[in-house]
Amino acid sequence: MGLLTSVLLPVFSAKTPWKFTTSGGGSLSAWIVAGTGGSVFLTNTSTGENGRLRYLAGGSTLGPAPVGGSISTVDMFSIGLGNIRAIRPDLPLSAMQGGIAILGLSVAGSAGPYFPPEGGSLSLYFFGISGPSALASLVMGPLVGLLNALTGALAFGMMAGQIKGADVGISLQTGYAL
């Protein structure tokens, strides 16, 4: 919680009415390279408007297994952790489109004898990063990606959920959401 309160909340100081309602997608990793794609579903608690952002992203991963993969479907358990935070409270859904950075932590079954087939993930989403910054992050690596997310994103949100597959690790990926 220290990173959240000391770094992220001062940057993304405004609470928006947007909340994650569910998500679905998949990820693959091989050695230090990872890719992910999927959809996040949101609801505006003030207006009742529902929205969806589809995304594709790639980047770096670190984990004990040389290869991994996981999936989640919209009917599996997932929950947004609080409202999406932004640099301004009146952020429309369209402002969250564009460049995206995803910092993810996952532990999914079959990755070892002590894990059940179902696992879990925690993902931090950074939305509304300019296209050139997102591309630079993908080309220049995870440190640049994290800096671009902290300095160039318009919004930030966290989601936790159930996943299935064989995947253990932490990743930072950048891409595009629409």
Order of alpha helices (4+ residues) and beta strands (2+ residues): beta-beta-beta-beta-beta-beta-beta-beta-beta-alpha-alpha-beta
